[in-house]
Amino acid sequence: MKYEIPQMLKQGDGCIVNTASVSGHKGFAEIGPYSTSKHAVLGLTKVAALEYAKDNIRITSISPGGLDTPMVRRVREQRGMSFENACYR
């Protein structure tokens, strides 16, 4: 947004989509720093959307959920967790 917003102000409009996470809406045990950073993305998105709406710049976010990837499998195996518990507890 640091570089996008000045350009959009020059051109008179624009749309920004930030990537957050379901972890930004609900905290999850054992991933505090990640969850905190995603809460921050949501907060920044909301504030920027309010600040730049008058300039015809739309700012929103998406919040994907957990996916069963090799990295997630390794983490949950190390912690003795099922996929459901790793993503939804």
Sequence and secondary structure as in RCSB ss.txt:
>XXXX:A:sequence
MKYEIPQMLKQGDGCIVNTASVSGHKGFAEIGPYSTSKHAVLGLTKVAALEYAKDNIRITSISPGGLDTPMVRRV
REQRGMSFENACYR
>XXXX:A:secstr
 TTHHHHHHHHT EEEEEE  GGGTS  TT HHHHHHHHHHHHHHHHHHHHHGGGTEEEEEE       HHHHHH
HHHHT  HHHHHH 
